[in-house]
Amino acid sequence: MKVGRRRTAGGASRLALVGAASGRASRTALVGAALTGLATPGRLLGQDEMFGTGAGAQDFPTLEEGIRAFGDVPQIAQLAVGIAVALALAALLAFHPKRRGRVRDEADLSYPNTILLFAVVGAIVAQIVKVSPAMALVVFGIGGLIRFRTRIGAPDDTGHAILATLVGIAAGMGMFLLAVLGTAVGWGLMFATEGGRSYRLRVRDLKRKVAFETRDAIRALLADAGWKILGEAHRPDRGKLDFYVRHPAETGPEDMRDKLDDTLPESGGRIRLEEI
């Protein structure tokens, strides 16, 4: 029986090692496929027209054509309407009523901005692939590199990185109008959705009997100071309150900390306001 147990344990450990190695191999294979797509898309596709050498293929815009596009009103309108429709439809998803006030962590804070950014990314990818279908593999390869080989923080930061990459691709292809429009829309989104600073207000070790009273007092204090409550996640039964708030850049958090300390002296809790 002891020998059987040892064999079983040894088999399980070998299976665990094989599984871990398989996971690493699959990730390596995916990145390798992405790099292969970047390096040799023609060999993978086997279609000369994908590179502008076959019948019916479309060459990249020349420098003169790229500059002249800024005076092409129909082309400007087509690009602008495409991006605008993508943003409008994405906004319906990003600001769905079911998600209103649903902020449980930092990822939820950046959710609307991330959805809108990736809508713009999709619209730009469609325009690039329309000119050169082979660029779909390039975008796939870059996406694999960003996903597995680049350390980027919040989801919206990933959106910014991908958008900047696509703007660079469009500019390199001579699609200057698309690059400028993509940059302008991305800049506008960052300005509109990331105005002010976001904070997490934590209250811990509250007395249970004053938890709800403390919650209402903090809400009133934040509203009077002009701070916007983005979401709340409370556990009054455990004496825990969490507020996710945003305030204009010109307002300092130190004054708010002082007001919180002065307003809640009887709560028995610890208050922490930290930027996220």
SVG drawing of the C-alpha trace seen along z (x, -y; Angstrom):
<svg xmlns="http://www.w3.org/2000/svg" viewBox="-30 -74 40 76">
<polyline fill="none" stroke="black" stroke-width="0.4" points="0.0,0.0 2.8,-2.4 4.5,-1.6 1.1,-2.3 0.7,-5.6 4.3,-6.7 3.6,-5.7 0.3,-7.7 2.0,-10.7 4.8,-10.5 2.4,-10.2 0.5,-13.2 3.6,-15.3 4.7,-14.3 1.3,-15.3 1.5,-18.7 4.9,-19.3 3.7,-18.3 0.7,-20.5 2.8,-23.5 5.2,-22.9 2.3,-22.5 0.9,-25.9 4.3,-27.6 4.7,-25.9 1.2,-27.1 2.0,-30.7 5.3,-30.5 3.7,-29.0 1.1,-31.8 3.7,-34.5 5.8,-32.6 2.8,-32.5 2.3,-36.2 6.0,-36.9 5.7,-34.6 2.7,-36.5 4.6,-39.8 7.7,-38.4 6.2,-36.2 2.5,-37.0 2.9,-36.3 4.2,-32.8 1.3,-32.1 -1.3,-33.4 0.2,-32.4 -1.5,-35.3 0.5,-37.8 -2.4,-40.2 -2.3,-40.6 1.0,-42.6 0.0,-44.8 1.6,-42.5 -1.4,-40.6 -4.3,-41.6 -6.8,-43.9 -4.5,-44.7 -4.4,-48.2 -1.1,-49.9 -0.3,-52.0 -1.0,-55.7 1.9,-57.7 3.1,-60.8 1.3,-63.1 -1.9,-61.0 -1.7,-61.0 -1.4,-64.8 -4.1,-65.3 -6.5,-63.2 -6.9,-66.2 -8.8,-68.0 -10.9,-65.0 -14.2,-65.9 -16.0,-62.5 -13.1,-60.6 -13.0,-62.7 -16.7,-62.3 -16.5,-58.5 -13.8,-58.2 -15.4,-60.6 -18.8,-59.0 -17.3,-55.5 -15.5,-56.4 -18.5,-58.4 -20.9,-55.5 -18.4,-53.1 -18.2,-55.5 -22.0,-55.9 -22.7,-52.2 -19.9,-51.5 -21.2,-54.2 -24.5,-52.3 -22.5,-49.4 -20.1,-51.4 -22.9,-53.4 -25.5,-50.7 -28.0,-51.4 -27.2,-48.1 -23.6,-49.2 -24.5,-52.7 -22.8,-53.2 -21.2,-49.7 -17.7,-50.4 -16.2,-47.7 -12.5,-48.1 -10.1,-50.1 -10.9,-48.0 -14.6,-49.1 -13.4,-52.8 -11.7,-52.5 -14.4,-50.3 -16.2,-53.0 -13.0,-54.5 -11.7,-51.1 -14.8,-50.2 -14.8,-53.5 -11.0,-53.3 -11.4,-49.8 -14.3,-50.9 -11.9,-53.5 -9.3,-50.8 -11.7,-48.6 -12.7,-51.4 -9.0,-52.2 -8.2,-48.5 -11.1,-48.2 -9.7,-51.1 -6.2,-49.7 -7.2,-46.2 -9.4,-47.7 -6.3,-49.1 -4.1,-46.1 -5.7,-42.8 -2.3,-41.5 -2.1,-44.1 -4.6,-42.0 -1.8,-39.6 0.5,-42.5 -2.2,-43.8 -2.6,-40.2 1.2,-39.9 1.4,-43.3 -1.6,-42.4 0.2,-39.2 3.3,-41.1 1.4,-43.6 -0.6,-40.9 2.3,-38.6 5.5,-40.7 4.5,-44.1 3.8,-45.1 0.9,-47.7 -1.2,-48.6 -4.9,-49.3 -7.1,-48.1 -7.4,-51.7 -3.6,-51.9 -3.6,-48.9 -6.2,-50.6 -3.9,-53.7 -0.9,-51.6 -2.8,-49.7 -4.3,-53.0 -0.9,-54.6 0.4,-51.6 -2.3,-51.7 -1.8,-55.4 1.9,-54.7 0.9,-52.0 -1.5,-54.3 1.1,-57.0 3.7,-54.6 1.4,-53.4 0.8,-57.0 -2.7,-57.1 -2.1,-60.5 -5.7,-61.5 -6.6,-58.3 -3.6,-58.8 -4.6,-62.4 -8.3,-61.5 -7.4,-58.6 -5.0,-60.7 -7.6,-63.5 -10.4,-61.1 -8.1,-59.3 -7.0,-62.6 -10.6,-63.8 -11.6,-60.6 -8.8,-60.9 -9.7,-64.5 -13.4,-63.8 -13.3,-60.6 -10.2,-61.0 -10.7,-64.5 -9.9,-65.0 -8.3,-62.4 -9.9,-59.3 -9.7,-58.2 -10.7,-55.3 -12.1,-56.4 -11.8,-53.6 -13.4,-53.5 -12.5,-50.6 -13.2,-49.5 -16.5,-51.3 -18.9,-50.8 -21.8,-48.8 -24.5,-51.0 -23.2,-54.1 -22.2,-52.5 -25.2,-53.7 -25.2,-57.1 -21.5,-57.4 -22.2,-56.4 -24.8,-59.1 -22.6,-61.7 -19.8,-60.9 -22.1,-61.1 -23.4,-64.5 -19.8,-65.8 -18.6,-64.6 -21.6,-66.2 -21.1,-69.5 -17.4,-69.6 -18.2,-68.9 -16.8,-65.4 -18.5,-62.9 -19.2,-59.4 -18.5,-56.9 -19.4,-53.9 -19.8,-52.3 -19.0,-48.9 -19.9,-48.7 -20.0,-46.0 -21.7,-47.8 -22.1,-44.6 -18.3,-44.4 -17.7,-48.1 -16.3,-48.6 -17.2,-51.4 -15.6,-51.9 -16.3,-54.9 -14.8,-55.5 -14.8,-59.2 -13.5,-61.7 -12.9,-65.4 -11.7,-68.3 -7.9,-68.6 -7.8,-72.0 -9.3,-70.6 -6.8,-69.2 -7.4,-66.0 -5.8,-67.3 -8.8,-69.5 -11.1,-66.5 -9.1,-64.4 -9.4,-67.1 -13.1,-67.5 -13.6,-63.8 -11.6,-63.6 -13.6,-66.6 -17.0,-65.3 -16.7,-61.7 -15.1,-61.9 -17.6,-59.6 -17.6,-56.8 -14.6,-55.0 -13.3,-54.2 -10.1,-54.7 -10.4,-56.8 -8.0,-56.4 -8.1,-58.4 -5.8,-57.2 -5.4,-58.0 -5.9,-55.3"/>
</svg>
